[in-house]
Amino acid sequence: DFLCISLVNGFIQLRYNLGDRTVILQTSQKVHASGNTWHSLKAGRVGNEGYLDLDGINITQNAGPGMNVLDTHTDFFVGGVSSLNLVNSMAVENEPTSFTGCIRELVINNRELKLTATDPKGGANVGDCDGTVCGYTVCKNNGTCQVENSGFSCSCPQEWIGSTCEQSIHCSQNRCGSQALCIPQPALFSYICVCALGWSGKYCDSKIKFFIAKFIGNSYIKYTDPYYGKRDLQHSRISLNFTTNQTEGLMVWMGKGEDEDNDFLAIGLANGTLKVVINLGERISVPLIHSKYSTCCDERWHFVTVVQNQTCIKVYLDEELILFEDIDPHRKYTALNYGGICYFGGFEIGRKVNIVTEGLFQKEFVGKIKDVVLFQDSKKIQLMKAEGYNVYNGNYGN
């Protein structure tokens, strides 16, 4: 398998092979070799469908039925390779040659790679394309960089201040309390405070304790399992109580949620019914959806338990077995290597549920969660002692 982006006779070309055949996409417009114009390129694949976008002009192509995952466990190369023999003959049109030019703002799976001298594993014959202390990301939020004798200075847009235009004027004198985030509200010439776990109030200055976590949207708890190294990952289990009046929402994501290689077990709501999705290592997500219309969204408390016994999955709702399936009778992958990370209600601020889960769930959970138990532990996990934001005391009332 491979995915390769190259410059061919002035056109950008994307080639990828998922194990059955090579798909080729090519831009309709040329990249002019003037050397002083930056171009924006987006390329990749979702399932077996590839896409290529150069300066806003997009083309897509479907690889057809069959393979839908990119199975590569090799180094990631930018601009060239350590040896041209590593390049698959189907990955390029002609003999492979290294790229001559400048590359910046390289983002892979929503994560920007730092093209510095220290971050990559290795490289050769790469220099500074800008050649000044300004670079391309010194000044944030569309600030303009000027080179000066002492270094550089940033000229900031009207609503941003700071040495690198990193701070909103609306948050420059904010009153947000302990570990809170200040979110500017330019239309209102104001800001709001997003409270860290254990704090509440307009300015997040009121200390709170709870055993029922209330999620209001744009909320999350990230719990790190201290016993992960001792777990039998072929026999995992999680149970919890929840209540909501929403028909969509991600309640639990057991897994790191960083890229498509990560194992995970997820519990949530879709179209008003309980949905469980599991991935044990093949990067193939297996959704299990309760076929009957359930009353999950009736604002009553419901008890859900998911048990994984190698590839056999059992789901209980209010102590009734509602789903039972062997997701891989061949037992190719049998362990849930979730990295000891459990998310509740959503992901970190700025990480959208529908993007991180690749559409498996559409939005953050709005409602309450309590009594979370992992594996066969005798104690419930203490959600208060985890990391999180925008989660409140659900012990009383609504």
Summary of the structure (lengths in Angstrom):
residues: 398
radius of gyration: 24.6
end to end distance: 51.6
largest distance: 72.5
contacts: 1103
relative contact order: 0.12
helix: 5%
strand: 39%
